[in-house]
């Protein structure tokens, strides 16, 4: 199953293609067989360091194109998740 993430609001217009794996996701360029990475989900990783987000309620995986804000809504199950406020960079 191949899914394409929708472009971010005025950000990047090239879609990101990805496939869910047993432990995470594989991001790839469908036009270049050599351009891909595979990442595993590890519970407890700071959201600002993730390449993708995983809904804790339904397990849906979505490409994370920007830093997380104060809240997000899962596109699959509709659950709203609150996030810790961003800290100023040191």
N, CA, C and O atoms as a CHARMM CRD file, in Angstrom:
* protein
*
  360
    1    1 UNK  N      0.84100  -1.17800   0.00000 PROA 1      0.00000
    2    1 UNK  CA     0.00000   0.00000   0.00000 PROA 1      0.00000
    3    1 UNK  C      0.88600   1.24200   0.00000 PROA 1      0.00000
    4    1 UNK  O      1.76000   1.37700   0.85700 PROA 1      0.00000
    5    2 UNK  N      0.67700   2.12000  -0.92200 PROA 2      0.00000
    6    2 UNK  CA     1.44500   3.35800  -1.00900 PROA 2      0.00000
    7    2 UNK  C      0.52600   4.53300  -0.72600 PROA 2      0.00000
    8    2 UNK  O     -0.58200   4.60400  -1.25800 PROA 2      0.00000
    9    3 UNK  N      0.98400   5.45200   0.10900 PROA 3      0.00000
   10    3 UNK  CA     0.22200   6.64900   0.43400 PROA 3      0.00000
   11    3 UNK  C      1.08200   7.85200   0.09600 PROA 3      0.00000
   12    3 UNK  O      2.30800   7.79100   0.19500 PROA 3      0.00000
   13    4 UNK  N      0.45100   8.94000  -0.30000 PROA 4      0.00000
   14    4 UNK  CA     1.17200  10.18400  -0.53100 PROA 4      0.00000
   15    4 UNK  C      0.68800  11.19800   0.48100 PROA 4      0.00000
   16    4 UNK  O     -0.51600  11.40300   0.63400 PROA 4      0.00000
   17    5 UNK  N      1.61100  11.83000   1.16600 PROA 5      0.00000
   18    5 UNK  CA     1.24600  12.87000   2.11300 PROA 5      0.00000
   19    5 UNK  C      0.89500  14.12700   1.33000 PROA 5      0.00000
   20    5 UNK  O      1.55400  14.45600   0.34400 PROA 5      0.00000
   21    6 UNK  N     -0.13600  14.82100   1.76600 PROA 6      0.00000
   22    6 UNK  CA    -0.54500  16.05600   1.10300 PROA 6      0.00000
   23    6 UNK  C      0.49200  17.13600   1.36900 PROA 6      0.00000
   24    6 UNK  O      1.06100  17.17600   2.45900 PROA 6      0.00000
   25    7 UNK  N      0.75300  18.01300   0.40600 PROA 7      0.00000
   26    7 UNK  CA     1.70700  19.09400   0.63800 PROA 7      0.00000
   27    7 UNK  C      1.26700  19.96200   1.80700 PROA 7      0.00000
   28    7 UNK  O      0.07300  20.19700   1.99200 PROA 7      0.00000
   29    8 UNK  N      2.22700  20.44300   2.60200 PROA 8      0.00000
   30    8 UNK  CA     1.92200  21.32800   3.71200 PROA 8      0.00000
   31    8 UNK  C      1.39800  22.64900   3.19200 PROA 8      0.00000
   32    8 UNK  O      1.65800  23.01800   2.04700 PROA 8      0.00000
   33    9 UNK  N      0.68800  23.33600   3.99700 PROA 9      0.00000
   34    9 UNK  CA     0.05600  24.59700   3.60600 PROA 9      0.00000
   35    9 UNK  C      1.06600  25.58500   3.04200 PROA 9      0.00000
   36    9 UNK  O      1.66600  26.35900   3.78700 PROA 9      0.00000
   37   10 UNK  N      1.25400  25.56100   1.73000 PROA 10     0.00000
   38   10 UNK  CA     2.15600  26.49400   1.08800 PROA 10     0.00000
   39   10 UNK  C      3.62800  26.18700   1.30300 PROA 10     0.00000
   40   10 UNK  O      4.48100  26.99700   0.94100 PROA 10     0.00000
   41   11 UNK  N      3.94200  25.05200   1.87600 PROA 11     0.00000
   42   11 UNK  CA     5.33000  24.70900   2.17100 PROA 11     0.00000
   43   11 UNK  C      5.96900  24.02000   0.97700 PROA 11     0.00000
   44   11 UNK  O      6.37800  24.68800   0.02800 PROA 11     0.00000
   45   12 UNK  N      6.05900  22.71900   1.00700 PROA 12     0.00000
   46   12 UNK  CA     6.69500  21.93100  -0.04200 PROA 12     0.00000
   47   12 UNK  C      5.61000  21.39600  -0.97000 PROA 12     0.00000
   48   12 UNK  O      4.63700  20.80700  -0.49900 PROA 12     0.00000
   49   13 UNK  N      5.75600  21.58700  -2.26000 PROA 13     0.00000
   50   13 UNK  CA     4.72000  21.13700  -3.18700 PROA 13     0.00000
   51   13 UNK  C      4.96700  19.73500  -3.71000 PROA 13     0.00000
   52   13 UNK  O      4.10000  19.17200  -4.37700 PROA 13     0.00000
   53   14 UNK  N      6.14200  19.14600  -3.42200 PROA 14     0.00000
   54   14 UNK  CA     6.41900  17.77600  -3.84000 PROA 14     0.00000
   55   14 UNK  C      5.85500  16.81000  -2.80900 PROA 14     0.00000
   56   14 UNK  O      6.12700  16.96000  -1.61800 PROA 14     0.00000
   57   15 UNK  N      5.07500  15.82000  -3.23900 PROA 15     0.00000
   58   15 UNK  CA     4.52800  14.86500  -2.26900 PROA 15     0.00000
   59   15 UNK  C      5.62100  13.95000  -1.71900 PROA 15     0.00000
   60   15 UNK  O      6.62600  13.68900  -2.38100 PROA 15     0.00000
   61   16 UNK  N      5.40800  13.47700  -0.51200 PROA 16     0.00000
   62   16 UNK  CA     6.30200  12.49800   0.09500 PROA 16     0.00000
   63   16 UNK  C      5.59600  11.15600   0.02100 PROA 16     0.00000
   64   16 UNK  O      4.49700  11.00200   0.55500 PROA 16     0.00000
   65   17 UNK  N      6.21300  10.18600  -0.63400 PROA 17     0.00000
   66   17 UNK  CA     5.62900   8.85500  -0.70500 PROA 17     0.00000
   67   17 UNK  C      6.20500   8.01900   0.42400 PROA 17     0.00000
   68   17 UNK  O      7.39100   8.11400   0.73800 PROA 17     0.00000
   69   18 UNK  N      5.35700   7.19800   1.03300 PROA 18     0.00000
   70   18 UNK  CA     5.81500   6.39200   2.15000 PROA 18     0.00000
   71   18 UNK  C      5.00400   5.12000   2.24100 PROA 18     0.00000
   72   18 UNK  O      3.89100   5.01900   1.72500 PROA 18     0.00000
   73   19 UNK  N      5.60600   4.14400   2.92300 PROA 19     0.00000
   74   19 UNK  CA     4.93300   2.88100   3.21700 PROA 19     0.00000
   75   19 UNK  C      5.13100   2.57900   4.68500 PROA 19     0.00000
   76   19 UNK  O      6.20800   2.80500   5.23700 PROA 19     0.00000
   77   20 UNK  N      4.11100   2.07900   5.30300 PROA 20     0.00000
   78   20 UNK  CA     4.20300   1.66400   6.69600 PROA 20     0.00000
   79   20 UNK  C      4.94900   0.33100   6.76100 PROA 20     0.00000
   80   20 UNK  O      4.70000  -0.56100   5.95000 PROA 20     0.00000
   81   21 UNK  N      5.85000   0.19700   7.71200 PROA 21     0.00000
   82   21 UNK  CA     6.55300  -1.06500   7.94400 PROA 21     0.00000
   83   21 UNK  C      6.10800  -1.60300   9.30100 PROA 21     0.00000
   84   21 UNK  O      5.29200  -0.97500   9.97400 PROA 21     0.00000
   85   22 UNK  N      6.62800  -2.74500   9.70600 PROA 22     0.00000
   86   22 UNK  CA     6.25500  -3.31100  11.00300 PROA 22     0.00000
   87   22 UNK  C      6.62600  -2.39200  12.16100 PROA 22     0.00000
   88   22 UNK  O      5.89300  -2.31000  13.14600 PROA 22     0.00000
   89   23 UNK  N      7.76400  -1.69500  12.05000 PROA 23     0.00000
   90   23 UNK  CA     8.26400  -0.87500  13.15000 PROA 23     0.00000
   91   23 UNK  C      8.23900   0.62300  12.89700 PROA 23     0.00000
   92   23 UNK  O      8.55000   1.39000  13.80800 PROA 23     0.00000
   93   24 UNK  N      7.88400   1.07100  11.70600 PROA 24     0.00000
   94   24 UNK  CA     7.92300   2.49700  11.40000 PROA 24     0.00000
   95   24 UNK  C      7.44200   2.77900  10.00100 PROA 24     0.00000
   96   24 UNK  O      6.38900   2.29000   9.59100 PROA 24     0.00000
   97   25 UNK  N      8.20800   3.57100   9.25800 PROA 25     0.00000
   98   25 UNK  CA     7.83600   3.93200   7.89200 PROA 25     0.00000
   99   25 UNK  C      9.05800   3.93800   6.98000 PROA 25     0.00000
  100   25 UNK  O     10.19100   4.07200   7.44200 PROA 25     0.00000
  101   26 UNK  N      8.81400   3.79300   5.68800 PROA 26     0.00000
  102   26 UNK  CA     9.84300   3.92300   4.65700 PROA 26     0.00000
  103   26 UNK  C      9.43000   5.10900   3.79400 PROA 26     0.00000
  104   26 UNK  O      8.34900   5.09500   3.20500 PROA 26     0.00000
  105   27 UNK  N     10.27700   6.13700   3.71000 PROA 27     0.00000
  106   27 UNK  CA    10.04100   7.31300   2.87200 PROA 27     0.00000
  107   27 UNK  C     10.85600   7.13500   1.60300 PROA 27     0.00000
  108   27 UNK  O     12.01200   6.71700   1.66300 PROA 27     0.00000
  109   28 UNK  N     10.25700   7.45200   0.43900 PROA 28     0.00000
  110   28 UNK  CA    10.98700   7.20300  -0.80000 PROA 28     0.00000
  111   28 UNK  C     10.54400   8.12700  -1.91900 PROA 28     0.00000
  112   28 UNK  O      9.47700   8.73900  -1.86800 PROA 28     0.00000
  113   29 UNK  N     11.40000   8.20900  -2.93900 PROA 29     0.00000
  114   29 UNK  CA    11.11500   8.94300  -4.16700 PROA 29     0.00000
  115   29 UNK  C     10.75800   7.89900  -5.21600 PROA 29     0.00000
  116   29 UNK  O     11.62100   7.11400  -5.61000 PROA 29     0.00000
  117   30 UNK  N      9.49700   7.86500  -5.68600 PROA 30     0.00000
  118   30 UNK  CA     9.09500   6.83400  -6.64200 PROA 30     0.00000
  119   30 UNK  C      9.83700   6.91100  -7.97100 PROA 30     0.00000
  120   30 UNK  O      9.85900   5.93700  -8.72300 PROA 30     0.00000
  121   31 UNK  N     10.44100   8.05100  -8.26800 PROA 31     0.00000
  122   31 UNK  CA    11.17400   8.20100  -9.52100 PROA 31     0.00000
  123   31 UNK  C     12.63700   7.80200  -9.43600 PROA 31     0.00000
  124   31 UNK  O     13.34000   7.80200 -10.44600 PROA 31     0.00000
  125   32 UNK  N     13.10500   7.46000  -8.23100 PROA 32     0.00000
  126   32 UNK  CA    14.51600   7.11500  -8.04300 PROA 32     0.00000
  127   32 UNK  C     14.60800   5.95600  -7.05500 PROA 32     0.00000
  128   32 UNK  O     14.42100   6.15000  -5.85400 PROA 32     0.00000
  129   33 UNK  N     14.89500   4.76100  -7.54800 PROA 33     0.00000
  130   33 UNK  CA    14.94900   3.57100  -6.69600 PROA 33     0.00000
  131   33 UNK  C     16.01000   3.65700  -5.60300 PROA 33     0.00000
  132   33 UNK  O     15.92000   2.94000  -4.60500 PROA 33     0.00000
  133   34 UNK  N     17.01300   4.52100  -5.77100 PROA 34     0.00000
  134   34 UNK  CA    18.08000   4.64100  -4.78300 PROA 34     0.00000
  135   34 UNK  C     17.79000   5.68900  -3.70300 PROA 34     0.00000
  136   34 UNK  O     18.56800   5.83000  -2.75900 PROA 34     0.00000
  137   35 UNK  N     16.69300   6.41800  -3.82900 PROA 35     0.00000
  138   35 UNK  CA    16.38200   7.49700  -2.88900 PROA 35     0.00000
  139   35 UNK  C     15.29400   7.05500  -1.91200 PROA 35     0.00000
  140   35 UNK  O     14.10400   7.20400  -2.19200 PROA 35     0.00000
  141   36 UNK  N     15.70300   6.51500  -0.77000 PROA 36     0.00000
  142   36 UNK  CA    14.75500   6.09900   0.25400 PROA 36     0.00000
  143   36 UNK  C     15.45800   6.02100   1.61300 PROA 36     0.00000
  144   36 UNK  O     16.67500   5.85100   1.68900 PROA 36     0.00000
  145   37 UNK  N     14.66900   6.14900   2.67500 PROA 37     0.00000
  146   37 UNK  CA    15.15000   5.90700   4.03300 PROA 37     0.00000
  147   37 UNK  C     14.08100   5.11700   4.76700 PROA 37     0.00000
  148   37 UNK  O     12.89900   5.20000   4.43500 PROA 37     0.00000
  149   38 UNK  N     14.49500   4.35800   5.75600 PROA 38     0.00000
  150   38 UNK  CA    13.54900   3.62800   6.59200 PROA 38     0.00000
  151   38 UNK  C     13.81300   4.02800   8.03600 PROA 38     0.00000
  152   38 UNK  O     14.95500   3.99500   8.49600 PROA 38     0.00000
  153   39 UNK  N     12.76500   4.40400   8.74500 PROA 39     0.00000
  154   39 UNK  CA    12.90100   4.83000  10.13500 PROA 39     0.00000
  155   39 UNK  C     11.96200   4.00900  11.00600 PROA 39     0.00000
  156   39 UNK  O     10.87400   3.62100  10.57900 PROA 39     0.00000
  157   40 UNK  N     12.40100   3.75000  12.23700 PROA 40     0.00000
  158   40 UNK  CA    11.59900   2.99400  13.18300 PROA 40     0.00000
  159   40 UNK  C     11.00900   3.93800  14.20800 PROA 40     0.00000
  160   40 UNK  O     11.61700   4.95100  14.55600 PROA 40     0.00000
  161   41 UNK  N      9.82200   3.60500  14.69100 PROA 41     0.00000
  162   41 UNK  CA     9.19200   4.38800  15.74900 PROA 41     0.00000
  163   41 UNK  C      9.71600   3.91900  17.09200 PROA 41     0.00000
  164   41 UNK  O      9.72400   2.72300  17.38400 PROA 41     0.00000
  165   42 UNK  N     10.15000   4.86200  17.90400 PROA 42     0.00000
  166   42 UNK  CA    10.61300   4.55300  19.25200 PROA 42     0.00000
  167   42 UNK  C      9.82800   5.42400  20.21700 PROA 42     0.00000
  168   42 UNK  O      9.92100   6.65000  20.16600 PROA 42     0.00000
  169   43 UNK  N      9.05800   4.80000  21.09500 PROA 43     0.00000
  170   43 UNK  CA     8.24000   5.54500  22.04900 PROA 43     0.00000
  171   43 UNK  C      9.12100   6.45600  22.89700 PROA 43     0.00000
  172   43 UNK  O     10.21400   6.06800  23.30900 PROA 43     0.00000
  173   44 UNK  N      8.63900   7.66200  23.15000 PROA 44     0.00000
  174   44 UNK  CA     9.35100   8.59100  24.00500 PROA 44     0.00000
  175   44 UNK  C     10.28300   9.54700  23.29200 PROA 44     0.00000
  176   44 UNK  O     10.87400  10.41200  23.93700 PROA 44     0.00000
  177   45 UNK  N     10.43900   9.42100  21.96900 PROA 45     0.00000
  178   45 UNK  CA    11.30700  10.33800  21.22400 PROA 45     0.00000
  179   45 UNK  C     10.62900  11.70300  21.15000 PROA 45     0.00000
  180   45 UNK  O      9.43200  11.79100  20.87800 PROA 45     0.00000
  181   46 UNK  N     11.38400  12.75100  21.38900 PROA 46     0.00000
  182   46 UNK  CA    10.87100  14.11800  21.32900 PROA 46     0.00000
  183   46 UNK  C     10.22500  14.36200  19.96600 PROA 46     0.00000
  184   46 UNK  O     10.87100  14.13000  18.94400 PROA 46     0.00000
  185   47 UNK  N      8.95500  14.82900  19.91500 PROA 47     0.00000
  186   47 UNK  CA     8.26800  15.03100  18.63100 PROA 47     0.00000
  187   47 UNK  C      9.02700  15.90200  17.64000 PROA 47     0.00000
  188   47 UNK  O      8.87400  15.72500  16.43100 PROA 47     0.00000
  189   48 UNK  N      9.84500  16.84100  18.12100 PROA 48     0.00000
  190   48 UNK  CA    10.59200  17.70900  17.21400 PROA 48     0.00000
  191   48 UNK  C     11.71400  16.96500  16.50100 PROA 48     0.00000
  192   48 UNK  O     12.30200  17.50600  15.56400 PROA 48     0.00000
  193   49 UNK  N     12.02600  15.74000  16.91700 PROA 49     0.00000
  194   49 UNK  CA    13.08800  14.96000  16.29800 PROA 49     0.00000
  195   49 UNK  C     12.54500  13.82000  15.44600 PROA 49     0.00000
  196   49 UNK  O     13.32000  13.01900  14.92400 PROA 49     0.00000
  197   50 UNK  N     11.22500  13.73400  15.29700 PROA 50     0.00000
  198   50 UNK  CA    10.61900  12.67000  14.50100 PROA 50     0.00000
  199   50 UNK  C     10.42400  13.12000  13.05600 PROA 50     0.00000
  200   50 UNK  O     10.20700  14.30300  12.79200 PROA 50     0.00000
  201   51 UNK  N     10.50200  12.17300  12.12500 PROA 51     0.00000
  202   51 UNK  CA    10.19200  12.44400  10.71900 PROA 51     0.00000
  203   51 UNK  C      8.72700  12.17400  10.42200 PROA 51     0.00000
  204   51 UNK  O      8.22400  12.54900   9.36200 PROA 51     0.00000
  205   52 UNK  N      8.04500  11.52700  11.35000 PROA 52     0.00000
  206   52 UNK  CA     6.64500  11.18800  11.16700 PROA 52     0.00000
  207   52 UNK  C      5.97400  11.14100  12.52200 PROA 52     0.00000
  208   52 UNK  O      6.64500  11.05600  13.55000 PROA 52     0.00000
  209   53 UNK  N      4.65500  11.19600  12.53000 PROA 53     0.00000
  210   53 UNK  CA     3.88900  11.11700  13.76800 PROA 53     0.00000
  211   53 UNK  C      3.05100   9.85000  13.75000 PROA 53     0.00000
  212   53 UNK  O      2.59400   9.41800  12.69100 PROA 53     0.00000
  213   54 UNK  N      2.84900   9.25800  14.90800 PROA 54     0.00000
  214   54 UNK  CA     2.02500   8.07100  15.05400 PROA 54     0.00000
  215   54 UNK  C      0.91200   8.40700  16.03200 PROA 54     0.00000
  216   54 UNK  O      1.18200   8.85100  17.14800 PROA 54     0.00000
  217   55 UNK  N     -0.34900   8.19800  15.62300 PROA 55     0.00000
  218   55 UNK  CA    -1.48700   8.45800  16.50000 PROA 55     0.00000
  219   55 UNK  C     -1.50800   7.38900  17.59300 PROA 55     0.00000
  220   55 UNK  O     -1.56500   6.19900  17.28300 PROA 55     0.00000
  221   56 UNK  N     -1.46400   7.79400  18.87200 PROA 56     0.00000
  222   56 UNK  CA    -1.46700   6.79800  19.93800 PROA 56     0.00000
  223   56 UNK  C     -2.80700   6.07800  20.08200 PROA 56     0.00000
  224   56 UNK  O     -2.87100   5.01900  20.70600 PROA 56     0.00000
  225   57 UNK  N     -3.87700   6.63700  19.51200 PROA 57     0.00000
  226   57 UNK  CA    -5.19400   6.00700  19.63000 PROA 57     0.00000
  227   57 UNK  C     -5.44300   4.94300  18.57300 PROA 57     0.00000
  228   57 UNK  O     -5.90000   3.84700  18.89800 PROA 57     0.00000
  229   58 UNK  N     -5.14700   5.25200  17.30400 PROA 58     0.00000
  230   58 UNK  CA    -5.47800   4.30000  16.23200 PROA 58     0.00000
  231   58 UNK  C     -4.24600   3.73000  15.52900 PROA 58     0.00000
  232   58 UNK  O     -4.36700   2.78600  14.74800 PROA 58     0.00000
  233   59 UNK  N     -3.06100   4.29100  15.79400 PROA 59     0.00000
  234   59 UNK  CA    -1.83900   3.78300  15.17800 PROA 59     0.00000
  235   59 UNK  C     -1.55400   4.32800  13.79200 PROA 59     0.00000
  236   59 UNK  O     -0.60700   3.87700  13.14700 PROA 59     0.00000
  237   60 UNK  N     -2.34100   5.28700  13.30900 PROA 60     0.00000
  238   60 UNK  CA    -2.11400   5.86800  11.98400 PROA 60     0.00000
  239   60 UNK  C     -0.75000   6.55700  11.94600 PROA 60     0.00000
  240   60 UNK  O     -0.33300   7.17800  12.92400 PROA 60     0.00000
  241   61 UNK  N     -0.06700   6.44400  10.82300 PROA 61     0.00000
  242   61 UNK  CA     1.24700   7.05700  10.63600 PROA 61     0.00000
  243   61 UNK  C      1.10700   8.16600   9.60200 PROA 61     0.00000
  244   61 UNK  O      0.52500   7.95300   8.53800 PROA 61     0.00000
  245   62 UNK  N      1.63800   9.35300   9.90800 PROA 62     0.00000
  246   62 UNK  CA     1.57100  10.47900   8.97400 PROA 62     0.00000
  247   62 UNK  C      2.93400  11.15300   8.90000 PROA 62     0.00000
  248   62 UNK  O      3.60300  11.32600   9.91900 PROA 62     0.00000
  249   63 UNK  N      3.34000  11.53000   7.70200 PROA 63     0.00000
  250   63 UNK  CA     4.59500  12.26400   7.53400 PROA 63     0.00000
  251   63 UNK  C      4.49800  13.58300   8.28600 PROA 63     0.00000
  252   63 UNK  O      3.48000  14.26900   8.20200 PROA 63     0.00000
  253   64 UNK  N      5.54200  13.94300   9.01600 PROA 64     0.00000
  254   64 UNK  CA     5.57800  15.19800   9.76200 PROA 64     0.00000
  255   64 UNK  C      6.45600  16.16500   9.00000 PROA 64     0.00000
  256   64 UNK  O      7.68100  16.04400   9.01600 PROA 64     0.00000
  257   65 UNK  N      5.83200  17.13000   8.32800 PROA 65     0.00000
  258   65 UNK  CA     6.56200  18.02100   7.44400 PROA 65     0.00000
  259   65 UNK  C      7.07200  19.27300   8.15000 PROA 65     0.00000
  260   65 UNK  O      7.95600  19.95700   7.63600 PROA 65     0.00000
  261   66 UNK  N      6.52300  19.57700   9.32200 PROA 66     0.00000
  262   66 UNK  CA     6.96400  20.73700  10.09000 PROA 66     0.00000
  263   66 UNK  C      7.03100  20.35700  11.56300 PROA 66     0.00000
  264   66 UNK  O      6.58800  19.27400  11.94700 PROA 66     0.00000
  265   67 UNK  N      7.57500  21.23200  12.38100 PROA 67     0.00000
  266   67 UNK  CA     7.57600  20.99500  13.82800 PROA 67     0.00000
  267   67 UNK  C      6.14600  20.94700  14.32300 PROA 67     0.00000
  268   67 UNK  O      5.29800  21.67100  13.80200 PROA 67     0.00000
  269   68 UNK  N      5.84800  20.11600  15.31700 PROA 68     0.00000
  270   68 UNK  CA     4.48100  20.05600  15.82900 PROA 68     0.00000
  271   68 UNK  C      4.09100  21.35400  16.52100 PROA 68     0.00000
  272   68 UNK  O      4.92800  22.02700  17.12200 PROA 68     0.00000
  273   69 UNK  N      2.82300  21.69600  16.42900 PROA 69     0.00000
  274   69 UNK  CA     2.29900  22.87800  17.10000 PROA 69     0.00000
  275   69 UNK  C      1.76400  22.52000  18.47500 PROA 69     0.00000
  276   69 UNK  O      2.24400  21.57800  19.10600 PROA 69     0.00000
  277   70 UNK  N      0.77100  23.27000  18.94400 PROA 70     0.00000
  278   70 UNK  CA     0.21000  23.02900  20.27300 PROA 70     0.00000
  279   70 UNK  C     -0.79600  21.88500  20.28300 PROA 70     0.00000
  280   70 UNK  O     -1.08700  21.32700  21.34100 PROA 70     0.00000
  281   71 UNK  N     -1.32900  21.53200  19.11300 PROA 71     0.00000
  282   71 UNK  CA    -2.30300  20.43900  19.03200 PROA 71     0.00000
  283   71 UNK  C     -2.31900  19.89200  17.61400 PROA 71     0.00000
  284   71 UNK  O     -1.89100  20.55800  16.67100 PROA 71     0.00000
  285   72 UNK  N     -2.81700  18.67400  17.47900 PROA 72     0.00000
  286   72 UNK  CA    -2.97900  18.07200  16.16000 PROA 72     0.00000
  287   72 UNK  C     -4.22800  17.20800  16.18100 PROA 72     0.00000
  288   72 UNK  O     -4.69800  16.79400  17.24100 PROA 72     0.00000
  289   73 UNK  N     -4.75900  16.94400  14.99400 PROA 73     0.00000
  290   73 UNK  CA    -5.93500  16.09400  14.85300 PROA 73     0.00000
  291   73 UNK  C     -5.57200  14.96400  13.90800 PROA 73     0.00000
  292   73 UNK  O     -5.05400  15.20300  12.81700 PROA 73     0.00000
  293   74 UNK  N     -5.84000  13.73700  14.32200 PROA 74     0.00000
  294   74 UNK  CA    -5.55200  12.57600  13.48200 PROA 74     0.00000
  295   74 UNK  C     -6.51800  12.56500  12.30500 PROA 74     0.00000
  296   74 UNK  O     -7.73200  12.65800  12.49000 PROA 74     0.00000
  297   75 UNK  N     -5.98400  12.45200  11.10800 PROA 75     0.00000
  298   75 UNK  CA    -6.81900  12.42800   9.90300 PROA 75     0.00000
  299   75 UNK  C     -7.59700  11.12600   9.78200 PROA 75     0.00000
  300   75 UNK  O     -8.61900  11.08900   9.09700 PROA 75     0.00000
  301   76 UNK  N     -7.13900  10.05300  10.43000 PROA 76     0.00000
  302   76 UNK  CA    -7.83000   8.76700  10.33200 PROA 76     0.00000
  303   76 UNK  C     -8.97100   8.63200  11.33000 PROA 76     0.00000
  304   76 UNK  O    -10.08900   8.28900  10.94600 PROA 76     0.00000
  305   77 UNK  N     -8.70300   8.90100  12.62400 PROA 77     0.00000
  306   77 UNK  CA    -9.74000   8.67000  13.63600 PROA 77     0.00000
  307   77 UNK  C    -10.36800   9.95300  14.17300 PROA 77     0.00000
  308   77 UNK  O    -11.39200   9.89400  14.85400 PROA 77     0.00000
  309   78 UNK  N     -9.76800  11.12600  13.87600 PROA 78     0.00000
  310   78 UNK  CA   -10.34200  12.39900  14.30200 PROA 78     0.00000
  311   78 UNK  C    -10.01200  12.80400  15.73000 PROA 78     0.00000
  312   78 UNK  O    -10.49200  13.83800  16.19400 PROA 78     0.00000
  313   79 UNK  N     -9.21200  12.02400  16.43900 PROA 79     0.00000
  314   79 UNK  CA    -8.84900  12.34800  17.81500 PROA 79     0.00000
  315   79 UNK  C     -7.92100  13.55300  17.84600 PROA 79     0.00000
  316   79 UNK  O     -6.96300  13.63200  17.07800 PROA 79     0.00000
  317   80 UNK  N     -8.21800  14.50400  18.75500 PROA 80     0.00000
  318   80 UNK  CA    -7.35600  15.67300  18.90600 PROA 80     0.00000
  319   80 UNK  C     -6.34300  15.40200  20.00800 PROA 80     0.00000
  320   80 UNK  O     -6.68800  14.89300  21.07500 PROA 80     0.00000
  321   81 UNK  N     -5.08700  15.74900  19.73700 PROA 81     0.00000
  322   81 UNK  CA    -4.00400  15.53300  20.69000 PROA 81     0.00000
  323   81 UNK  C     -3.37700  16.87300  21.04000 PROA 81     0.00000
  324   81 UNK  O     -3.02000  17.64700  20.15200 PROA 81     0.00000
  325   82 UNK  N     -3.24500  17.14600  22.33500 PROA 82     0.00000
  326   82 UNK  CA    -2.55700  18.35400  22.79800 PROA 82     0.00000
  327   82 UNK  C     -1.07500  18.04800  22.91900 PROA 82     0.00000
  328   82 UNK  O     -0.68600  16.92200  23.22800 PROA 82     0.00000
  329   83 UNK  N     -0.24600  19.06400  22.67400 PROA 83     0.00000
  330   83 UNK  CA     1.20100  18.90100  22.76200 PROA 83     0.00000
  331   83 UNK  C      1.74800  19.91100  23.75000 PROA 83     0.00000
  332   83 UNK  O      1.13400  20.94600  24.00700 PROA 83     0.00000
  333   84 UNK  N      2.90800  19.59900  24.29900 PROA 84     0.00000
  334   84 UNK  CA     3.58300  20.53000  25.20300 PROA 84     0.00000
  335   84 UNK  C      3.90500  21.80900  24.42900 PROA 84     0.00000
  336   84 UNK  O      4.24600  21.74000  23.24900 PROA 84     0.00000
  337   85 UNK  N      3.80300  22.97000  25.07200 PROA 85     0.00000
  338   85 UNK  CA     4.17400  24.21100  24.37700 PROA 85     0.00000
  339   85 UNK  C      5.63500  24.16700  23.94600 PROA 85     0.00000
  340   85 UNK  O      6.46900  23.55700  24.61400 PROA 85     0.00000
  341   86 UNK  N      5.93400  24.81000  22.83600 PROA 86     0.00000
  342   86 UNK  CA     7.31300  24.87700  22.34100 PROA 86     0.00000
  343   86 UNK  C      8.16200  25.69600  23.28900 PROA 86     0.00000
  344   86 UNK  O      7.71100  26.69100  23.85500 PROA 86     0.00000
  345   87 UNK  N      9.40200  25.25900  23.45100 PROA 87     0.00000
  346   87 UNK  CA    10.35200  25.99400  24.27700 PROA 87     0.00000
  347   87 UNK  C     11.22800  26.85100  23.38400 PROA 87     0.00000
  348   87 UNK  O     11.50900  26.48600  22.24300 PROA 87     0.00000
  349   88 UNK  N     11.65800  27.98600  23.90100 PROA 88     0.00000
  350   88 UNK  CA    12.56300  28.84900  23.13000 PROA 88     0.00000
  351   88 UNK  C     13.87600  28.11500  22.91900 PROA 88     0.00000
  352   88 UNK  O     14.33300  27.38100  23.79600 PROA 88     0.00000
  353   89 UNK  N     14.47800  28.31200  21.76100 PROA 89     0.00000
  354   89 UNK  CA    15.77500  27.67700  21.47700 PROA 89     0.00000
  355   89 UNK  C     16.84600  28.29000  22.35200 PROA 89     0.00000
  356   89 UNK  O     16.87500  29.50000  22.57700 PROA 89     0.00000
  357   90 UNK  N     17.72400  27.43700  22.84000 PROA 90     0.00000
  358   90 UNK  CA    18.80800  27.92600  23.70600 PROA 90     0.00000
  359   90 UNK  C     20.05300  28.16700  22.90500 PROA 90     0.00000
  360   90 UNK  O     21.07200  28.58000  23.45800 PROA 90     0.00000
